[in-house]
Amino acid sequence: MSAVFPINYIEPVFRPPSEAHSLILPVTNGCSWNNCGFCEMYTQPQKKFRARDEAEVLAEIQRCGEQLIVQRVFLADGDALVLPTRRLLAILEAIRQHMPQVERVSSYCLPRNLRKKSVDELKELADAGLKMAYVGAESGDDEVLARVNKGETFESTLSALDKLGQAGITRSVMVLNGLGGQLLSEQHALNSARLMNAAQPEYLSTLVVSFPTGEARFRAGFADYQPLSQDQLFREIEQLLQALELRDTVFRSDHASNYLVLKGTLGADKARMLAQVRKAIEQPQQAHLRQEWQRGL
């Protein structure tokens, strides 16, 4: 008789691409904000937000320790850091006790999650094993953020990123290529670069905004949105890269939503990646772009 998997998942479950080999441990269900016009990850009825029962989570951690050997744990769902620090510390301590081989614990993080958390609290979490937070900044432009109902601003995102940095938690930030549409493309690129220059995150990635189930939710707040063509997406990335003044940030544009794969460190590889983007603009047939059938969310 085969063993029952030690974690009770409520599908669908999402994770960052770099957590492909991590144990996904849900400590919340859904997303506490869940109002972003571009995001449909947690809109199904069964994904209505709630904090999972603490005793159930701790029991699952114990069972994982008895049945599995893992080196990385990702705390799901959309924003585990919304939990009180005490609860997060209990979870991290249980991971350390029952899965001592774990080297890194990570989580998604909405900037709003950190408004009531001090740097000292975040340092406690870092010392207990929380090593990385994935922050969906999406844009550094306040008008774009308002149009897509992100519930954040340039300043609120920067404040959260600064707190994480001061606490020693690695920050992986996402920006959505094309989120401002044709109308707001330039200010989206330039203010996103301004945000990243101020925060100096350890990792930065870009994804292309996508609507796999249609644009109705998005257009409710952004009625005059006009999507960018492939060429316009590349020109927006060119503007972003040109304006970025990063000292030592790993940059990735390799998510399946992107037409053009970019990998490097900013600023050391800035010129090379800009050359790749310009080749994609001027000679797209020679730029090894992803075909539509190869792209996805």
N, C-alpha and C positions, 0 to 999 in steps of 0.2 A: 504494500500500500504506500503510495507516494505521500510525502509530507505536504502539508498545507502551507502555502507561502505565508510568512509571518506578518505581513502588512495587509490591512483591509483598504483597498483603493476605491475611490469613487471616480469613475472615468468621466471625462477625459483627464489625463494627467500631463502636465507640460513641464519642460525643463530647458535650460539653455543648452545649445549644442555641445559646449565643452563639458557638460555633465553626463555625457553618453555612458560612461562606465561607473557612474555613481549610484549608490543606493538612494532611491527617491523615498523620502520619509515625510508623509503629509502630517503637518502639525496644525494646519488650518485647512478648511475646505473653501475653495473659491478665492475671491479677491474682495477685500474690505471696501474698496472704492468702486470698482466695476462700472464706471461711468464714461470711460474713455471711448470716444466715438469710433476710433480705429480698431478697437480690440473686441473680439468676440470669444475669447478663450474661456471665459467663465460665465457665459450668459444662459447656459442650460439650467432648467429648474433644479436639478440635483446638485448643481454647483453653487447654490445660494450660500453666501458667506456664513461661516461659523468657525469658532475655535473648537478644535477637536477635544474630546475628553482627555484630560491630562493623564489619568490612570491608564486609559487605553493606549495612549502614545508610549508611555513608559513601559507598558507590558510588551508592546510591539518591539521596542528597542531591545528588551531582554531576550525575546524570541529570536530576533535577528542575530544577536550575539551567540546564541546557541546553535543556529543553523547556517549562518553565512560568514564568509570572510570578505570584508570590503575595506578599501582604503580611503574612500571618499563618501560623504553623505551630503545630499542636497535636501534642505528643508523646504517642503512644498506646503501650500500651493502658491498663490500669487504674491503673497507678502507676509511671510512668516514673522518678520520683525515687528508686525503689529502687536504681537503678544507681549504681555508685561515682561520686564527683564527677569523677574523671579522665575517665571515659567520657562523662559528660554534657558536660563542657567540650569534648571532642573533637567531639561532635555539634554543639554550639552554634557552635564555631569553623568547622566545615564549612558550616553554614548561612550564617554571616556571609561566608564566602569565596565560596561558589557561588551564594548567593541574597541579594546585598547589599541588595535592595529590601525584605526582610522587616523589619517594624517591631516585631513581637511574637511571642515564642515562649511557649507555655503548656503546662500538663500537669495531669493529675489528681495528687493527692498524698494517700496515706494518712499519718496522723500518725506511724505507726510507721516510715515511710521516713526520718524526720528524727532519730530517736533518736541515731544515730551521726554525724550531720552537724552541724558547728558553724555558728554564725552567720557566721563568716568564710568558710567554704566556700559557704554560700548567697549571700553577697555576691559571691563570685567568679562564681557562676552568674548572678546578676542582672546583673553587669557584662558578662557574655558574651552576654546577650540574653534570659534567662528572666525574663519580666516578670509572669506571673500563674500562680497555683496554685489549682486547684479542690479544695477539701477537703470531703469528705463527712463532716461531724461527725455527722449524722443525729439526735443527741440530746446534751444535756448532762447527762442523768441516768444515773448509774452502773448503776442497776438495769435500766433499759431497755437500755442498752448490753450488759449481761451477758446478758439474755434473748435478744437477737438475735445474740449471738456476734460482736459488732463487733471485739473484741480491743483496745478502747481504753477510756479512762476520761475523765472531765471533765478531770483534770489532764494526761493525755497529749495530749489534743487541744489544750488551752490552750497547753501548752509548744510544740507544733508551730506553732500560729498565731502565737505571740509570736516565735519564731525567724524565721518568714517575714517578719513585720512589721519586725523589727529589720534584716533584710537588704534591705528595700526592695522585696520581691516582693509584688505585689497579691494579696490573698486573697479568693477567692469561695467562700463557705461554704454548704453545703446542710443543711437540717434537714427531716426527714420528718414531715409532718403525719399523725397517726394511728398512729405507730410503737408507742406504748405501749399501744394499745388502750384500752378503757374503764377497765380497772383502774388504769393508770398515766398516764392522760392529763394530769392536773393537774401531777404532778411532772415529767413530760416537758416540758410547756410552760414551767414556771417555771424549771427548771434549764437548759433550752436558752437561755432568755433570760439567765440568769445567766452562762452561758458566753460568749454574744455580748457582753454588757456588759463582761466582763473583757477580751475580745480586741479589740473595736471593729474588726471587719473592714471592708474597703472595700465588699464586696458580700455580701448575704445573700439567699438564695432558699429558698422552701419548695416541696416536692413532696408529693403525697399518696402514702402507701405503697400499692403496687399489687402484685398477684400474677397476672400474665397467664397463667402456666402452673400455677396452683394454689398452695395454702398448705402443702403437705406439708413442704417444706424448712424453712419458717418455724416451723411448729408443733412441729417436733422439739425446739426449745429454748424455745418459748413456748406450751405446750399449752393454757393457759387464756385465750389471746388472744381478745378479742371486738372485732371491728372497729367503728369509729365510724360512725354514720350521717352523712349530709350535715350535719345540724344540729349534731351533736357535733363534727364537723371544724371547723365555723365557730366554735364556742365555744372550741375549743382554740386556734385562731388568734387569737381575741380575747384570751385569756389571755396568749399569747405577746407580742402587740403591746403590751398594757397593761404588761407587765413589762419590755419592752425600753427601755433608756436609752442609745440610740446617738446619737452626736454628728453623724456625717456618713457614713452607710452607705446605699448604694443598695439598696433592698429590692424584690424581685420575687417575685410569686406567679403567674407567667404560664405555667409549664410546662403541657403538655397534660393532665397528671394532675389539675390543679386545677379545681374547679368555679367558683371565684371568682377573677377576675383582679385582682391588686393591683399597682400600680406607684407608687413614690415614693421619697423620701429620708427616712431616720430620723436625727434626730427631726423635721425640719421638717414632714413630711406625716403624722405619727402620728395626729393627730385626724381628718384626712380619711379615712385608711384604716380607722381604727376605726369611723367612721360607715358606711363601705361594708360592713364585716363585720356590723355590727348591723342594717343594712337587709337583708342576706342572711338573717339569723336571723329577723327579725320580718316581713319582706315578701319571701320568696324569689321569688315570681312577678314581682316588679318589679326584681330585682337583676341581671338580664342574666347569669344563670348558664349555664355550659356544660351541654349535655345529655349524657347518657351516651354517645351515639354520637360526640360530639365529643371525648371524653376518650381518653387513651392514654398509654403509657409512652414 
